[in-house]
Amino acid sequence: MHLRLLTLNVWGLPEPVSHAPAARMRAIGEQLGLLDLDAVAFQEVWSRELGDILAEAGTRAGLVHAWTEGAGRGDGGLVVLSRWPILRARFEPFLLCGLPQRLGQMDYWAGKGLASVVVDTPAGELELIDTHLHAAYGRVGFADEYVGHRMAEIVQLAHAVATTPLPVVLLGDLNAYAYRAELSVLRRTTGLVDVPWTVGKAVATVVPHSASRPNENPPGPRIDYALA
C-alpha cells in the first residue's frame, strides 16, 4: 500500500515567544491541499484555536478526519489529520518528561506524550503514532542532561509499538540525531525502519535561519522522523 504522510512541528507557541502563530497555521493549512496527503502528524499545537485552524484546513484538503484532543497547554500539543476514518485514539503522557522547576523549559508543563490514532485505510487498520520527545536545550547530544528523559520516552514508545497487533507508522519530533543512542534503541527494540534514510531521502528537518531557529547554521539538523 502506498502512503503519503507528513510530520511537522508547527512551533505553535503563543506570542511573543513565537511570531504570528495563527497566521502561520493558516499558511501551513493552505499548503496541505497541494501535497495530496493521506495523514498528517503535527506537534507543538499549543492551543485549541490553532488546532481548529489546522483541522479546518485539513478538511479543505481532503483530510476530513481529525484528532485534536492533544491540542492545548498541558495536553501534549499533538494533532492528527487523516483522509481515512479514525476508529479510535488515545493519548499516553510520558512518565518522565522534564523538571517542573525549569520554568524556562516547558516540557514538563506541556504534558508531552504519544498519541496513538488507529485509522481505517483501504488495506485495513493502521496505527499512527504522533509524538514529541523532550528537547535538548543546547546542541543535541552534547552536554545534554535530558538524554535520560528521552531514553525513558523511547522505552514508552517501544512498548506502544510492541504491544499493538497492527502495522505501525511513527511520526514526530524526536529531538535526537539519527546516530544517537535514542534512535538506535528505538529501532533495535521495535524493528521500525527509518523510512527517509532507507529510500535515500534523509535531509535536514530544521531549516537554518528560520524564525524558530535563527542561529542554526546550514545544513541544519535532522531531528524529525518517519518510521514504519
MIDOSE-1310 file (N, C-alpha, C; in nm, 2 decimals, decimal comma, always signed):
residues 228
mhlr	+0,08/-0,12/+0,00/+0,00/+0,00/+0,00/+0,09/+0,12/+0,00; +0,05/+0,22/-0,08/+0,12/+0,35/-0,09/+0,06/+0,45/+0,01; +0,15/+0,51/+0,09/+0,11/+0,61/+0,19/+0,18/+0,74/+0,17; +0,11/+0,85/+0,18/+0,18/+0,98/+0,17/+0,15/+1,05/+0,30
lltl	+0,25/+1,07/+0,38/+0,24/+1,12/+0,52/+0,33/+1,24/+0,54; +0,29/+1,32/+0,64/+0,36/+1,44/+0,67/+0,37/+1,45/+0,82; +0,49/+1,49/+0,87/+0,51/+1,52/+1,01/+0,57/+1,66/+1,02; +0,52/+1,75/+1,11/+0,57/+1,89/+1,12/+0,55/+1,94/+1,26
nvwg	+0,65/+1,99/+1,31/+0,65/+2,07/+1,43/+0,61/+2,21/+1,39; +0,50/+2,26/+1,43/+0,45/+2,39/+1,38/+0,49/+2,51/+1,47; +0,56/+2,48/+1,58/+0,60/+2,59/+1,67/+0,49/+2,68/+1,71; +0,38/+2,62/+1,76/+0,26/+2,69/+1,79/+0,26/+2,75/+1,93
lpep	+0,38/+2,81/+1,97/+0,38/+2,88/+2,10/+0,31/+3,01/+2,09; +0,26/+3,06/+2,20/+0,19/+3,19/+2,19/+0,28/+3,31/+2,17; +0,23/+3,42/+2,12/+0,31/+3,54/+2,11/+0,34/+3,59/+2,25; +0,46/+3,66/+2,28/+0,56/+3,69/+2,18/+0,67/+3,58/+2,17
vsha	+0,65/+3,46/+2,23/+0,75/+3,36/+2,22/+0,77/+3,32/+2,07; +0,66/+3,30/+2,00/+0,67/+3,27/+1,86/+0,60/+3,39/+1,78; +0,61/+3,39/+1,65/+0,56/+3,50/+1,57/+0,44/+3,46/+1,50; +0,33/+3,54/+1,52/+0,20/+3,53/+1,44/+0,16/+3,38/+1,43
paar	+0,14/+3,31/+1,54/+0,11/+3,17/+1,53/-0,02/+3,14/+1,45; -0,13/+3,21/+1,47/-0,25/+3,19/+1,39/-0,23/+3,21/+1,24; -0,16/+3,31/+1,20/-0,13/+3,34/+1,06/-0,04/+3,23/+1,00; +0,05/+3,18/+1,08/+0,14/+3,07/+1,03/+0,06/+2,94/+1,02
mrai	-0,03/+2,91/+1,11/-0,12/+2,79/+1,10/-0,20/+2,80/+0,97; -0,25/+2,92/+0,94/-0,33/+2,93/+0,82/-0,25/+2,91/+0,69; -0,12/+2,96/+0,70/-0,03/+2,95/+0,59/+0,01/+2,80/+0,57; +0,03/+2,73/+0,68/+0,06/+2,58/+0,67/-0,06/+2,51/+0,61
geql	-0,18/+2,55/+0,66/-0,30/+2,48/+0,61/-0,32/+2,50/+0,46; -0,29/+2,62/+0,41/-0,30/+2,64/+0,27/-0,22/+2,55/+0,18; -0,11/+2,50/+0,24/-0,02/+2,41/+0,16/-0,07/+2,26/+0,16; -0,15/+2,23/+0,26/-0,19/+2,09/+0,27/-0,26/+2,03/+0,14
glld	-0,34/+2,11/+0,08/-0,41/+2,07/-0,04/-0,32/+2,04/-0,16; -0,20/+2,10/-0,15/-0,10/+2,08/-0,27/-0,02/+1,95/-0,25; -0,03/+1,89/-0,14/+0,06/+1,77/-0,11/-0,01/+1,64/-0,13; -0,14/+1,63/-0,15/-0,21/+1,50/-0,17/-0,17/+1,40/-0,06
ldav	-0,20/+1,44/+0,06/-0,16/+1,37/+0,18/-0,27/+1,27/+0,22; -0,23/+1,16/+0,28/-0,32/+1,07/+0,34/-0,34/+1,09/+0,49; -0,23/+1,14/+0,56/-0,24/+1,17/+0,70/-0,13/+1,27/+0,74; -0,15/+1,34/+0,84/-0,06/+1,44/+0,89/-0,05/+1,43/+1,04
afqe	+0,08/+1,44/+1,09/+0,10/+1,44/+1,24/+0,17/+1,58/+1,27; +0,10/+1,66/+1,35/+0,15/+1,79/+1,39/+0,20/+1,78/+1,53; +0,30/+1,86/+1,57/+0,35/+1,88/+1,71/+0,35/+2,03/+1,74; +0,35/+2,06/+1,87/+0,35/+2,19/+1,92/+0,23/+2,27/+1,88
vwsr	+0,12/+2,21/+1,88/-0,01/+2,29/+1,86/-0,06/+2,32/+2,00; -0,02/+2,43/+2,05/-0,03/+2,46/+2,19/-0,16/+2,53/+2,23; -0,26/+2,54/+2,14/-0,39/+2,59/+2,18/-0,50/+2,53/+2,09; -0,62/+2,53/+2,15/-0,74/+2,48/+2,08/-0,76/+2,56/+1,95
elgd	-0,74/+2,69/+1,96/-0,76/+2,78/+1,84/-0,67/+2,73/+1,72; -0,54/+2,71/+1,75/-0,45/+2,66/+1,64/-0,49/+2,53/+1,59; -0,54/+2,44/+1,68/-0,58/+2,31/+1,64/-0,70/+2,31/+1,55; -0,79/+2,40/+1,58/-0,91/+2,42/+1,49/-0,87/+2,47/+1,36
ilae	-0,78/+2,57/+1,35/-0,74/+2,62/+1,22/-0,68/+2,51/+1,14; -0,59/+2,43/+1,19/-0,53/+2,32/+1,11/-0,64/+2,22/+1,07; -0,73/+2,18/+1,16/-0,83/+2,09/+1,13/-0,92/+2,14/+1,02; -0,96/+2,26/+1,02/-1,04/+2,32/+0,91/-0,97/+2,32/+0,78
agtr	-0,84/+2,35/+0,78/-0,76/+2,35/+0,66/-0,75/+2,20/+0,61; -0,74/+2,11/+0,70/-0,73/+1,97/+0,66/-0,85/+1,92/+0,59; -0,97/+1,97/+0,64/-1,10/+1,93/+0,58/-1,10/+1,98/+0,43; -1,05/+2,10/+0,41/-1,05/+2,15/+0,27/-0,95/+2,07/+0,19
aglv	-0,85/+2,01/+0,25/-0,75/+1,94/+0,17/-0,79/+1,79/+0,16; -0,91/+1,75/+0,20/-0,95/+1,61/+0,20/-0,91/+1,53/+0,32; -0,85/+1,59/+0,42/-0,82/+1,52/+0,54/-0,93/+1,55/+0,64; -1,04/+1,49/+0,62/-1,17/+1,52/+0,68/-1,18/+1,47/+0,82
hawt	-1,09/+1,38/+0,86/-1,10/+1,32/+1,00/-0,98/+1,38/+1,08; -1,02/+1,43/+1,20/-0,91/+1,49/+1,28/-0,92/+1,45/+1,43; -0,80/+1,43/+1,49/-0,79/+1,41/+1,63/-0,72/+1,53/+1,69; -0,79/+1,61/+1,76/-0,73/+1,74/+1,81/-0,73/+1,75/+1,96
egag	-0,76/+1,63/+2,03/-0,76/+1,64/+2,18/-0,63/+1,67/+2,24; -0,52/+1,65/+2,16/-0,39/+1,68/+2,22/-0,35/+1,82/+2,20; -0,43/+1,91/+2,14/-0,40/+2,05/+2,12/-0,44/+2,12/+2,25; -0,34/+2,20/+2,29/-0,37/+2,28/+2,41/-0,26/+2,27/+2,51
rgdg	-0,24/+2,36/+2,60/-0,14/+2,36/+2,70/-0,16/+2,24/+2,80; -0,06/+2,17/+2,82/-0,06/+2,05/+2,91/-0,12/+1,93/+2,85; -0,15/+1,93/+2,72/-0,22/+1,82/+2,65/-0,13/+1,75/+2,55; +0,00/+1,79/+2,55/+0,09/+1,72/+2,45/+0,12/+1,80/+2,32
glvv	+0,03/+1,89/+2,29/+0,04/+1,97/+2,17/+0,04/+1,89/+2,04; -0,03/+1,78/+2,04/-0,03/+1,69/+1,92/-0,17/+1,70/+1,85; -0,16/+1,69/+1,72/-0,29/+1,69/+1,63/-0,26/+1,59/+1,52; -0,36/+1,51/+1,48/-0,35/+1,42/+1,37/-0,47/+1,44/+1,28
lsrw	-0,44/+1,46/+1,15/-0,54/+1,47/+1,05/-0,53/+1,35/+0,95; -0,64/+1,30/+0,90/-0,64/+1,18/+0,82/-0,75/+1,18/+0,71; -0,71/+1,13/+0,60/-0,81/+1,11/+0,49/-0,90/+1,00/+0,52; -0,86/+0,90/+0,60/-0,94/+0,79/+0,64/-1,01/+0,80/+0,77
pilr	-1,11/+0,73/+0,80/-1,18/+0,74/+0,93/-1,09/+0,70/+1,04; -1,10/+0,78/+1,15/-1,03/+0,75/+1,28/-1,12/+0,66/+1,36; -1,08/+0,54/+1,38/-1,16/+0,44/+1,46/-1,15/+0,46/+1,61; -1,03/+0,49/+1,66/-1,01/+0,51/+1,80/-0,88/+0,58/+1,82
arfe	-0,86/+0,64/+1,93/-0,74/+0,72/+1,96/-0,72/+0,72/+2,11; -0,60/+0,74/+2,15/-0,57/+0,75/+2,29/-0,44/+0,84/+2,31; -0,43/+0,91/+2,42/-0,31/+0,99/+2,45/-0,25/+0,93/+2,57; -0,12/+0,90/+2,56/-0,04/+0,85/+2,68/+0,07/+0,94/+2,72
pfll	+0,05/+1,01/+2,83/+0,16/+1,11/+2,87/+0,29/+1,03/+2,91; +0,40/+1,10/+2,88/+0,53/+1,04/+2,92/+0,54/+1,04/+3,07; +0,60/+0,94/+3,13/+0,62/+0,93/+3,27/+0,73/+1,01/+3,32; +0,83/+1,03/+3,23/+0,95/+1,12/+3,27/+0,96/+1,22/+3,16
cglp	+0,94/+1,34/+3,19/+0,95/+1,44/+3,08/+0,97/+1,58/+3,14; +1,09/+1,61/+3,17/+1,13/+1,75/+3,22/+1,12/+1,77/+3,37; +1,16/+1,88/+3,41/+1,17/+1,92/+3,55/+1,07/+2,04/+3,58; +0,98/+2,02/+3,67/+0,88/+2,13/+3,70/+0,94/+2,26/+3,74
qrlg	+1,06/+2,26/+3,80/+1,12/+2,39/+3,84/+1,19/+2,46/+3,73; +1,21/+2,40/+3,61/+1,27/+2,47/+3,50/+1,16/+2,54/+3,42; +1,12/+2,66/+3,47/+1,01/+2,73/+3,41/+1,04/+2,78/+3,27; +1,17/+2,80/+3,24/+1,21/+2,84/+3,10/+1,21/+2,72/+3,00
qmdy	+1,20/+2,60/+3,05/+1,20/+2,48/+2,97/+1,06/+2,41/+3,00; +0,97/+2,43/+2,91/+0,83/+2,40/+2,95/+0,79/+2,25/+2,92; +0,88/+2,16/+2,89/+0,85/+2,03/+2,86/+0,76/+1,96/+2,96; +0,79/+1,98/+3,09/+0,71/+1,92/+3,20/+0,57/+1,97/+3,19
wagk	+0,55/+2,10/+3,19/+0,42/+2,16/+3,19/+0,34/+2,15/+3,06; +0,41/+2,11/+2,95/+0,35/+2,09/+2,83/+0,27/+1,96/+2,82; +0,31/+1,87/+2,91/+0,24/+1,74/+2,92/+0,27/+1,65/+2,80; +0,39/+1,65/+2,75/+0,43/+1,57/+2,63/+0,40/+1,42/+2,65
glas	+0,37/+1,36/+2,54/+0,34/+1,21/+2,54/+0,33/+1,16/+2,40; +0,26/+1,05/+2,38/+0,24/+1,00/+2,25/+0,09/+0,98/+2,22; +0,05/+1,01/+2,10/-0,09/+1,00/+2,06/-0,10/+0,88/+1,96; -0,18/+0,78/+2,00/-0,20/+0,66/+1,92/-0,33/+0,67/+1,85
vvvd	-0,33/+0,68/+1,72/-0,45/+0,70/+1,64/-0,47/+0,59/+1,54; -0,57/+0,51/+1,55/-0,60/+0,40/+1,46/-0,69/+0,44/+1,34; -0,64/+0,43/+1,22/-0,72/+0,48/+1,11/-0,75/+0,36/+1,02; -0,87/+0,37/+0,95/-0,92/+0,26/+0,87/-0,89/+0,29/+0,73
tpag	-0,77/+0,23/+0,68/-0,72/+0,25/+0,55/-0,79/+0,15/+0,46; -0,77/+0,17/+0,32/-0,83/+0,07/+0,23/-0,76/-0,07/+0,25; -0,64/-0,07/+0,31/-0,58/-0,20/+0,33/-0,60/-0,26/+0,47; -0,68/-0,19/+0,55/-0,70/-0,24/+0,68/-0,66/-0,13/+0,79
elel	-0,67/-0,17/+0,91/-0,64/-0,08/+1,02/-0,49/-0,05/+1,03; -0,45/+0,08/+1,05/-0,31/+0,12/+1,07/-0,31/+0,20/+1,19; -0,20/+0,18/+1,28/-0,18/+0,26/+1,39/-0,08/+0,37/+1,36; -0,12/+0,49/+1,37/-0,03/+0,61/+1,35/+0,00/+0,67/+1,49
idth	+0,13/+0,67/+1,52/+0,17/+0,73/+1,65/+0,24/+0,86/+1,62; +0,19/+0,97/+1,69/+0,24/+1,10/+1,68/+0,30/+1,13/+1,81; +0,43/+1,19/+1,81/+0,49/+1,21/+1,94/+0,59/+1,33/+1,93; +0,63/+1,38/+2,04/+0,73/+1,49/+2,05/+0,81/+1,47/+2,18
lhaa	+0,94/+1,43/+2,16/+1,02/+1,40/+2,28/+1,08/+1,52/+2,34; +1,14/+1,51/+2,46/+1,20/+1,62/+2,53/+1,31/+1,69/+2,45; +1,31/+1,82/+2,46/+1,41/+1,90/+2,38/+1,55/+1,88/+2,45; +1,65/+1,91/+2,37/+1,79/+1,90/+2,43/+1,83/+2,03/+2,50
ygrv	+1,78/+2,15/+2,46/+1,82/+2,28/+2,51/+1,97/+2,30/+2,50; +2,01/+2,30/+2,38/+2,15/+2,32/+2,35/+2,18/+2,23/+2,23; +2,31/+2,20/+2,21/+2,35/+2,12/+2,10/+2,30/+1,97/+2,13; +2,22/+1,92/+2,04/+2,16/+1,79/+2,06/+2,27/+1,68/+2,08
gfad	+2,27/+1,61/+2,19/+2,37/+1,51/+2,21/+2,50/+1,55/+2,28; +2,52/+1,68/+2,30/+2,64/+1,73/+2,36/+2,61/+1,80/+2,48; +2,67/+1,76/+2,60/+2,64/+1,82/+2,73/+2,48/+1,83/+2,75; +2,42/+1,72/+2,71/+2,27/+1,72/+2,71/+2,22/+1,64/+2,83
eyvg	+2,17/+1,71/+2,93/+2,12/+1,65/+3,06/+1,99/+1,57/+3,04; +1,93/+1,59/+2,93/+1,79/+1,52/+2,91/+1,80/+1,40/+2,82; +1,92/+1,34/+2,80/+1,92/+1,22/+2,72/+1,85/+1,11/+2,80; +1,86/+1,10/+2,93/+1,79/+1,00/+3,01/+1,64/+1,02/+3,00
hrma	+1,59/+1,14/+2,99/+1,45/+1,16/+2,98/+1,40/+1,11/+2,84; +1,47/+1,15/+2,74/+1,43/+1,10/+2,60/+1,44/+0,94/+2,59; +1,54/+0,89/+2,66/+1,55/+0,74/+2,66/+1,43/+0,68/+2,73; +1,39/+0,73/+2,84/+1,27/+0,68/+2,91/+1,15/+0,69/+2,81
eivq	+1,14/+0,80/+2,74/+1,03/+0,82/+2,65/+1,03/+0,72/+2,53; +1,16/+0,69/+2,49/+1,18/+0,59/+2,38/+1,13/+0,46/+2,43; +1,15/+0,42/+2,56/+1,10/+0,30/+2,61/+0,95/+0,29/+2,61; +0,88/+0,40/+2,64/+0,74/+0,40/+2,63/+0,69/+0,39/+2,49
laha	+0,76/+0,45/+2,40/+0,72/+0,44/+2,25/+0,74/+0,29/+2,21; +0,86/+0,23/+2,25/+0,88/+0,10/+2,21/+0,78/+0,00/+2,26; +0,73/+0,03/+2,39/+0,63/-0,06/+2,45/+0,50/-0,04/+2,37; +0,47/+0,08/+2,33/+0,34/+0,10/+2,25/+0,35/+0,03/+2,12
vatt	+0,47/+0,03/+2,05/+0,48/-0,04/+1,92/+0,48/-0,19/+1,94; +0,54/-0,24/+2,05/+0,55/-0,39/+2,07/+0,42/-0,45/+2,11; +0,33/-0,37/+2,17/+0,20/-0,42/+2,22/+0,08/-0,41/+2,13; +0,10/-0,35/+2,01/-0,01/-0,34/+1,92/+0,00/-0,45/+1,81
plpv	-0,11/-0,51/+1,77/-0,10/-0,61/+1,66/-0,11/-0,55/+1,52; -0,12/-0,42/+1,52/-0,14/-0,35/+1,39/-0,01/-0,31/+1,32; -0,01/-0,29/+1,19/+0,10/-0,21/+1,13/+0,11/-0,07/+1,19; +0,24/-0,03/+1,21/+0,26/+0,10/+1,28/+0,34/+0,19/+1,20
vllg	+0,30/+0,32/+1,20/+0,38/+0,43/+1,15/+0,40/+0,53/+1,26; +0,53/+0,56/+1,29/+0,56/+0,66/+1,40/+0,61/+0,78/+1,34; +0,55/+0,89/+1,36/+0,59/+1,02/+1,31/+0,61/+1,12/+1,42; +0,71/+1,21/+1,41/+0,72/+1,31/+1,51/+0,86/+1,37/+1,52
dlna	+0,86/+1,46/+1,62/+0,99/+1,54/+1,65/+1,05/+1,46/+1,77; +1,16/+1,39/+1,74/+1,22/+1,31/+1,84/+1,34/+1,38/+1,91; +1,37/+1,50/+1,86/+1,48/+1,58/+1,92/+1,61/+1,51/+1,94; +1,65/+1,42/+1,84/+1,77/+1,35/+1,85/+1,82/+1,32/+1,71
yayr	+1,95/+1,32/+1,70/+2,02/+1,29/+1,57/+2,00/+1,14/+1,55; +2,01/+1,10/+1,42/+1,99/+0,96/+1,38/+2,09/+0,87/+1,44; +2,21/+0,92/+1,46/+2,32/+0,83/+1,51/+2,32/+0,82/+1,66; +2,24/+0,89/+1,73/+2,24/+0,89/+1,87/+2,18/+0,76/+1,93
aels	+2,20/+0,74/+2,06/+2,16/+0,61/+2,12/+2,01/+0,60/+2,12; +1,94/+0,72/+2,14/+1,79/+0,71/+2,14/+1,73/+0,64/+2,02; +1,78/+0,68/+1,90/+1,72/+0,63/+1,78/+1,77/+0,48/+1,76; +1,89/+0,45/+1,80/+1,94/+0,31/+1,79/+1,85/+0,22/+1,88
vlrr	+1,82/+0,26/+2,00/+1,74/+0,18/+2,09/+1,60/+0,16/+2,04; +1,54/+0,27/+1,98/+1,41/+0,26/+1,93/+1,40/+0,16/+1,81; +1,50/+0,17/+1,72/+1,50/+0,08/+1,60/+1,52/-0,06/+1,64; +1,62/-0,08/+1,73/+1,66/-0,22/+1,76/+1,56/-0,29/+1,85
ttgl	+1,48/-0,22/+1,93/+1,38/-0,28/+2,01/+1,25/-0,30/+1,94; +1,22/-0,24/+1,83/+1,09/-0,24/+1,77/+1,10/-0,30/+1,63; +1,21/-0,29/+1,56/+1,21/-0,33/+1,42/+1,17/-0,21/+1,33; +1,14/-0,10/+1,38/+1,10/+0,02/+1,30/+1,21/+0,06/+1,21
vdvp	+1,17/+0,10/+1,09/+1,27/+0,14/+0,98/+1,26/+0,29/+0,96; +1,37/+0,35/+0,95/+1,38/+0,50/+0,92/+1,35/+0,51/+0,77; +1,23/+0,55/+0,74/+1,19/+0,54/+0,60/+1,27/+0,64/+0,51; +1,28/+0,77/+0,55/+1,36/+0,86/+0,46/+1,50/+0,81/+0,44
wtvg	+1,56/+0,76/+0,54/+1,70/+0,71/+0,53/+1,71/+0,59/+0,43; +1,61/+0,50/+0,45/+1,60/+0,38/+0,37/+1,59/+0,41/+0,22; +1,51/+0,51/+0,19/+1,48/+0,54/+0,04/+1,57/+0,65/-0,01; +1,68/+0,69/+0,07/+1,77/+0,79/+0,03/+1,72/+0,93/+0,03
kava	+1,62/+0,96/+0,11/+1,57/+1,10/+0,12/+1,58/+1,17/+0,25; +1,68/+1,12/+0,33/+1,70/+1,18/+0,46/+1,77/+1,32/+0,45; +1,70/+1,42/+0,49/+1,75/+1,56/+0,48/+1,73/+1,63/+0,61; +1,79/+1,75/+0,63/+1,76/+1,83/+0,75/+1,62/+1,86/+0,76
tvvp	+1,57/+1,86/+0,88/+1,43/+1,89/+0,91/+1,41/+2,02/+0,98; +1,52/+2,08/+1,02/+1,51/+2,22/+1,08/+1,58/+2,31/+0,98; +1,51/+2,40/+0,93/+1,56/+2,49/+0,82/+1,65/+2,60/+0,89; +1,78/+2,62/+0,85/+1,86/+2,72/+0,90/+1,80/+2,86/+0,88
hsas	+1,83/+2,95/+0,98/+1,79/+3,09/+0,97/+1,64/+3,11/+0,96; +1,56/+3,01/+1,01/+1,42/+3,02/+1,02/+1,38/+3,11/+1,14; +1,26/+3,14/+1,15/+1,21/+3,22/+1,27/+1,23/+3,15/+1,40; +1,21/+3,02/+1,40/+1,22/+2,94/+1,52/+1,36/+2,91/+1,56
rpne	+1,45/+2,90/+1,46/+1,59/+2,87/+1,48/+1,68/+2,97/+1,41; +1,68/+3,10/+1,44/+1,76/+3,20/+1,36/+1,91/+3,18/+1,36; +1,96/+3,11/+1,46/+2,11/+3,10/+1,47/+2,16/+2,96/+1,42; +2,07/+2,88/+1,36/+2,10/+2,75/+1,31/+2,18/+2,76/+1,18
nppg	+2,30/+2,70/+1,17/+2,38/+2,71/+1,05/+2,34/+2,60/+0,95; +2,36/+2,62/+0,82/+2,34/+2,51/+0,72/+2,43/+2,39/+0,75; +2,39/+2,27/+0,72/+2,26/+2,24/+0,66/+2,14/+2,22/+0,75; +2,17/+2,24/+0,88/+2,06/+2,22/+0,98/+2,05/+2,08/+1,02
prid	+1,99/+2,05/+1,14/+1,99/+1,92/+1,19/+1,86/+1,84/+1,14; +1,87/+1,71/+1,15/+1,76/+1,62/+1,13/+1,72/+1,56/+1,26; +1,60/+1,61/+1,31/+1,55/+1,56/+1,44/+1,41/+1,51/+1,43; +1,35/+1,52/+1,31/+1,21/+1,48/+1,29/+1,21/+1,35/+1,20
yala	+1,12/+1,26/+1,23/+1,13/+1,12/+1,17/+1,00/+1,06/+1,13; +1,01/+0,98/+1,03/+0,90/+0,89/+0,99/+0,95/+0,75/+0,99; +0,90/+0,67/+1,08/+0,95/+0,53/+1,10/+0,83/+0,44/+1,08; +0,85/+0,32/+1,02/+0,74/+0,23/+0,99/+0,79/+0,09/+1,02
